[in-house]
Amino acid sequence: MNRTSIEWTETTWNPVRGCSRVSEGCRYCYAERMAARFSGPGLPYEGLAAMTPSGPRWTGEVVCVEELLLEPLTWKQPRLVFVNSMSDLFHENVPFDFLHRAFEVMRGAHWHTFQVLTKRSQRLRKLGSHMPWSDSIWMGVSVEDERNSFRIDDLRATPAKVRFLSLEPLLGPLPNLDLGTIDWVIVGGESGPGARPMDFTWVRDIRDQCQGAGIPFFFKQWGTVANNPDRTDRTSKRNGGAAKGGRMLDGRTWDEMPRPSSPVQPGIGS
């Protein structure tokens, strides 16, 4: 079982390994750092990432892990499953056949709720109508700044029952979000080495836009203590401590979620 500390899910499922950068949100990718640490001979990410003089880097090679493809079917208790936390299911080097079979597995394991997240929204738009969707497959796109807001329109063009946005790492304001047919919004600041700043007014504005539209809002983390305007935030010593900067916004945490198609909420599955 691949338990995870990611606040908005329970379990990760990684049938694809390897990736490549597509935008500024990838610059300090946690998956790239982790893969580089496990890229030695005989390790899971051999040939897929490496430590370079400029830091960890994906090689661009992608491996579809056949032995993990059916894994969710063996999990009997329903749970929230983040799909490919260490890669991107819609990466251009993932063959159509494997992608289609991954969707077939998700549709077959209908007692889980699958959370698929991509930055490759154009491939999602192109192939989405050819996938075997079910109500338990949630589809999301990452949007770190206004330059990448086109991904939201690509997401809207897919037949997913639940569509969500991951605005993380949030690198700039998003004052005019088009939230039509969007069901959930996650916001988070960048953490780890080299983390870039996130202004608290950006977060409040997105929260207010969600409230105005009646859309569940989930605030994952400030990223760094410097981003957090609340020096009394009692959560700043949890979930990775000061490195993630706390989770409170205006005196409370925001853990709103859409209603799942199966009886799963974070912390309940086993």
N, C-alpha and C positions, 0 to 999 in steps of 0.2 A: 504494500500500500504506500502510495506517495503522498503522505500527509504534507501540508504546506502551512506556512505562517501567513500567507497572503490573506488579508482580512476579509475579502469579499468572496472567498471560495473555500473549499475543504480539501480537495484532492487534485493533484496534477496528473495528466496523462500525456506522455511525450512519444508518440509513434514516429515523429520526425526529429532528427538531430542535425544541427548545422544551420547556418543562416548567413546573412550578409546585411550590411547597413543600407538603409534607403532614405533616411532623413535625419535631421538634427536630434530627434528624440532617441536615436540609436547611439549617440556618441559615447555615452557611459553605460551602455547596456549591462545589466547585472548578469544576464545569461551568457554574454560574451566573456565576461570576467570568469564566471564559473567554469565555462567550457574550456577556457585556456588552462585552468588549473588541472583539468582532467583530460588533457590532450596528449599525454605521453604514450609510449608504446604499450599496447594492450589495454589502454583505458577507453572508456566509452566515447570520448570525443577526439580520439587519435585522427589526425589529418583534417579535422574540422575547425580547429582554432589553434592559435599559437601566441606565445608571448613574444612581442617584438620590441625594438627600442622605443617605439611610440606607445607601448602598452599592449593589452590583449587585442587580438584581431581575429575575426572570422576569416576562414580561407575562401568561403563561398561554396564550398562543397556541402552537399546535403545527402543524408542517408535516411532512407525509409526503413524503419525497424519492424520487419514483418512479425517477429515474435512478440511484439507489444501491441499489435493491431487489435487483437481480440480481448485485451486485458479488461476493459470495462464490463464485458459480459460475465466475467468471473466474480465481480463484486456484487454480492447479493443485497446488501443494504443500500437504499437510495442515498445519493450524495450529490453535492455540487462539484462538478469536474471542470477545471480549467484546462482547456485543450492546448497542448504545445506551449507550455510556459517557457520552454527553452528554445523555441524556434518559431516558425510561422507556417501554419498549415497551408496557406496560400502562396508560399514561396514559389517563384517561377521554376525552380528545379524539382518541385514535387510533381511527379507524373499525374495526369488526370485520373488514370485508373486507380492509383493509390488514394488520391483525394476522395474519389467517389466511394471507394470501399470504406474509408474512415467514416464518411457520412452514413453509410449503411450500418456500420457498427453502432454509431450513436443512435440511429433510429431503432435498431434492434434492442439496445439497452435502454428502453424507454422509461425505466424506473429511476434513472438518473436525470439530472439537468446538466447539460453540457454548455460551457461558456467558451465560445470560439472567438479569438481576438486577432485581428490582422492589421498591418500597416499597408498591405498590398491590396488596397480597396479596388483598384482597377481590374485586377484578376478576379477578385470576388464578384464584381459586377458582371464580368464576362462569363464566368462559369456558374454563378449562383443558381440560375434557373435550371441547370442540368443536375443539381444535387438532390438527393432524396431527403427532403426536409421533414422534420416532425416538430410538434409544439415544444418538445423538450430540448431543442437545439437553439440556444440563444446566440445571436451573431453580433459582434461588436467591432469597432474600428478604433485605433489609437489616433488621437489628434493632439499634437503638442503646441500648435500655434495656428494663427489664421492662415498661413500659407498652405497648410494641410487640411483645411476645413472642407475641401472638395471630397474628402473621404466620406463625409457624412452623406452627401448626395449619392455616392456609390452604394453605401450601406442601405439607404432608403429604397434603392432599386432591387434589392434582394427580397425573396419571399419569406424571410425569417419571421416567425411569430413574435419573437421578442428581439428588439434591436437596442444595442447599448453603445455608449461612448466611454472610452477610457481616456480622459484628458490628463495623461501622465506620461512622462514628466511634463508638467505644465510650464512652458517656457515663455509665455506671453499672454496678454489679455485676450479674451474671446467675448467681446461685448455684444455681438449680434448673432448668437447661435440660432440656427434654424432647428428647432426641436420638434418639428412636425413629424409624427409617426415614430419618434424616439421614445423608448420605454424606461430608460435608466441612464444615469450619468455618474461616473466615477471620476474623482479628481485627486491628484496627488502630486507632491513636489519631488524633485530629484534627490536621491540620497547616494551615499557612497563617495569614493574619491572623485574630486573635481566637480561635485554637485553644483549646478547653477542655481541662482536665486529664483524664488517665486514670491511675488508680491501678494500680501494677504488680501488686498482689494480685488485681485483677479478671482480669488476663491469665493469671496463674498458675492461678487457680481454673478458668477455662475450659479451659486446656490440660490440667489434671488430669482434668476431666470428660470431655474427648475421649479421653484415654489410657485412662480407665476403661471407656469404651464402645467402644474400638477404632476410633475415627473419626479420619481424617487431619486434622491441625491445621496451619494455615498462619498464621504471624505476619508480617504485612505491614510494620508500622512502629510505633515508639513515638509518632510524631507530632511531638513536641518533645523536646529534650534534657532538659528539666525532668521529663518523664515517665519517663525511662530511669534505673533504679537503678544501671546499670553505667557508670561514668565512663570505663572502659577499652574500651568497645565499639568495636571496630575498624571496624564498618560505619557509624558515625555520620557519616562524611565521604563516604559513597556515597549513591546514589539521592536526590540533592537536598541532600546535606550535612546540616548541623545542623537544617535546617527539618523534616526527617523523623525526626530523633532517633535513628537507628539501628534495627537489626532483631534484635539478639541478645537472647535470653531465657535466663537461667540458663546463660550461657557458650556458647550455640550458636544458630544460626538454625534455624527450623522451617519447612520448605518441603514438608511432606507434602501429597500430592494423591491424589484417587481415581484408579483406573485408567481411562484414557480408552478410549473405544470405538474410536478410530482411533489409529495410532501417532504421537501427538503429545505432546511434553513441552516446557515452556518453553525457548526458546533453540534448538530443533531445526528448526522449520519455516523455509522460505525463500521 
